[in-house]
């Protein structure tokens, strides 16, 4: 019997939007082995090392192009080691962040629009036939995201978290622009609502795309 390839689903949004909360709520609800949860950058030993480099002051202050290719190097290894082996066995993969973040942050937030054509070309090269079936973007204003991050005493703020509000608003605009580029593949959800209300919508979307 041929196993039908399972979907790759991305949950994304600006820092402080609640995307990690939604990924964790899904993880609590779904049984072990039913789905694989992962993150970008990260998810493999090599990709986690790239994540550490990316989070350092050296990379945070690097050019948009340098950040861009760091992200795609991390994503290529993650795709080969985590995504492809699982979706080809029929196990859905849900990732906290994806290429949508690269578009939002390296192209839009960094105002490097000359990278846009390269983004789509590199996406096609790296992801090939394994592109995400669905992106779920949790959308909130940057001011509210900052308020949430400041209120979360357990959060260790990254060098990206403390960027000016304008940086995060540009990233938010980037996610919206990304959605317009992939109509029908990107769902934007209002992140200003109660987390359980959002979770019901996220779970319904994931259940539908996974065929549960």
N, C-alpha and C positions, 0 to 999 in steps of 0.2 A: 504494500500500500504506500502510495506517495504521500508524504507529509506536506501539507500546505504551509508555505512560508508565513511565519507570524509577523505582526507589525512591529516597527520601531516607532515609539511615541516620545515626543519631547515635551517636557513641561518647562516653561521659561518665563522670563519677566525681569524687570530691573531689580537690583539689590534691594531687599526689604519689601518686595511685592507680596511675599507669601508663597512663592513657588516651592520652596523647600518644605514648608508646612504641608502643602497639598501633596507633594511626593510622599511625605512621611505618613499622611493619613491613608493614602492608597496602600502603602506598605503594611500598615496595621490591619487593613481590611482584607488583603489578599493572602492566600495561604502560600507557604514555602513551595517552590517549584512551579507555581502557577504563572509566575512572571519573574523576570530578572530586573532588579533595580540597579541603576548605575548613575554616574555623573560625568560631566565634562567641564573643564578638563579633568582627567582622572579615569578611574575604572580599571586600570592595569598598572603594574609596577612602573613601567616606563612613563606612561601618561601621568601618573601621580608625581613623578620626579619633575616632569615638565610643568605640572601645576605649581610645584614648589618654586621653580625658577620664575614662572610667570607672576607669582605673587610677591616676588622680591622687589626691592627698590630698583634694581638694575633693569628689570623688565617693565615695571610700571612706568618708568621714565623713558623707555625705549620708543622708537618710532612706531607709528601704526603698522607699517609694513612688517617690522620685526615681530610685533605681537601677533599679527595676522598669521604669519607662517609658523610661529610657535603653536598656535591653536590648531592649525591644520595638521602639523606633525603629530600632535597629541591625539587628534581625532582619527587619524589614519590607523595608528596602533590600536586604539580603542575599538575601531570598527572591525579590524582583523581578529582581535583577541576575544572580544566580548559580543559584539552585535551579530556578526555573520554566523558564528557557531550556534548561537541560540535561536535566532529567527529561522534558520534553515532546519532546525530540529522541531520547529513549531512552538517555541517558547517566546512569548512577547517580551520585548525589552522596553523599559520605561526609563528615560534619562532626565536627570535634573540638569538642564541646559543642553544646548546643541548649537548647530551652525547659526541659528537665529541670533544667539548672543554675539557671535563673531560679527555678524552683519550690523547688529545694533550698536556694539561698543567700538569695534575697530573701524567700521566704515562711517557710522553716524556720530557717535559720541566724540570720536577723535577727529571728526570732520575731514576724513580722508576719502572723499567720494571718488577719487581716481582709482580706488581699490574695488569699486563696485563690480566692474566687468570681470576683474580677476577673481572676485568672490564666486561668481556664478560658474566661471570656468573651473576653478579649483574644486568647488563643490561637486561638479559633474565628474571630475577626474577621481577624487577621493571616494566619494559615496557611490558612484556608479549606479547600479540597479538596486542598491540598498538604502536609498534615501528614506527619510522618515515618512510614515504613512500619515501622521498627524502631528501638528504643533499646537499645544495649548498654551496661550500667553495670558498670564495673570497681569492685568493692567491697572496701575494706580499712579497718581501724580507723584513726582519726585519728592515734593514737600512732605507728603504723607509717608512715603517710604523712609525718609530721613527721620521723621518723628518716631516711627516704629523701631528703627535701628537704635536710636538714642534711648528709647524706653526699655529695650531688651538688655538687661544687665549681664546676661549670660553670653551675649554676642561679643566675640573678639573682632573688632573692626579691622578690615583689611585696608590697604592703601587705596583701593578703589572706592571703598565705602565713604571715605572722607573727601572724595573729589567734590567740587562745587555742584550746587543743585543744577546749574545749567548743563553740566556734563550728563547728569542722569536724565534730565528732560530730553536731551538730544538722543540718548539711548532709547528712551520711551518712544520717541518719534521714529527711531530706527525699527523697533519692533512692529509698529503700525505700518511702516513702509514695506517691511518684509511680508506682512500679511497681504498687502495689496499685490505683491509680486506673485504670490502663490494662492490665488483664490480657491477656496474649497479644501485647502490643505492646512490652513492656519485658522484656529478659533481663538478669538480674543474674549476673555471673560472679565467682567467688572470685579476687580479685587477689593473694592471698598465695602463689600458686603460681609456678613458673618462667614467665618471660615467653614462652618458646617454646610451652609447653603451652597457655597462654592464647591465644596467637596462632592455634594450630591450631583452637581452638573459635571464635574470632572469624572466621577465614577461612571456616570451614564455614558459619557463620550467614550471613555476607555472600554467599557463593556460592549458598546456597539461596534467599535472598530476591531475588537478582539473576537467578536462573535459569541460572547457569553450569553 
